[in-house]
Amino acid sequence: MKELSDAVQTAWHRFLDVYEPLRPDLYRYCRYLTRSPWDAEDLAQDTLARGFVTLGCLFKDVPSNPRAWLFRVASNLWIDRARRSREVVGHFPDGHVPDVASEPLPQVDPEALGALLVKLSPQERAAVVLKDVFDFTLEEISESLSTSVGAVKSALSRGRSKLSEPLRDGAEIRLPVPAVLNAFCDAFNARDLDRMTALLLDTAEVEMVGLVTEYGPATARDAATGSFHGMLYSDLSSEDPRGGVDRPLRHGVIGTPPRSEVRDYRGEPIVLFWYQHSGGEAVRAVARMTAEADRLARVRNYFFNPDVIADICRELDVPYHVNGYRYWSAA
């Protein structure tokens, strides 16, 4: 079993050597589809996992266009999930499909597009994003959506018609901050590992998203591999023999313990982790926590998720630095 595990890990690393450079575009595509940084990262992670498995099962040549192929995997996952959520694809009432291939397509502002896309069906949303944001050809879109060029034309035309309709504003609902989140930050800033882990349910999950999921307080606090222990005591200013953040991404960081605080993000309380740098404090991680009464049921730390960190910190208008996608050296 150890040999099998090592072989899978080696194959996974080789897969990421090819596909990881596409991560920023993949995340951006998923972000337009899902309209949430959390859901976008989940979809991007699932796309890579599905792509890895699918590639291992191919009996023919590997994809000639890795970007289009990866977007196809993401599109299929997204449309399947959306259909399971009972989103309904619309149809032209008269069966007429405008010839969008022979006419210049109207330009849509990507910022405005994100707010409007909620009105579109899954296939329409994917088609419009691939065309207007990523400038795919109709043929590339049809490949990415596993459909015909004619169906792509239909989806684009339906989508453009809906995008011209006014968008109704919805009031943002702000969730209250659970007391346990403030208690977590107090314990973290006091460097009190016992208090931090005491806040976890015995069945709690602590996830370093895209890296590892730990179950229960004892695993999270383990001095060798526990993420809670690592959050408190790892020193980003020095080399980690196990891997860690690549040296160029650690430039200017000062080896003092980080601090945490609760911030509101789109009505949801999240936790930001601030690290000292030669140019001042900056966020290097964000966490999303699920509370049950006065305990934590789930902690998701987005430390090795640079797209999520950048997305959220830009929106919150706070300084940030990213840590890359992987804990092992790319070399």
Order of alpha helices (4+ residues) and beta strands (2+ residues): alpha-alpha-alpha-alpha-alpha-alpha-alpha-alpha-alpha-alpha-beta-beta-alpha-alpha-beta-beta-beta-beta-alpha
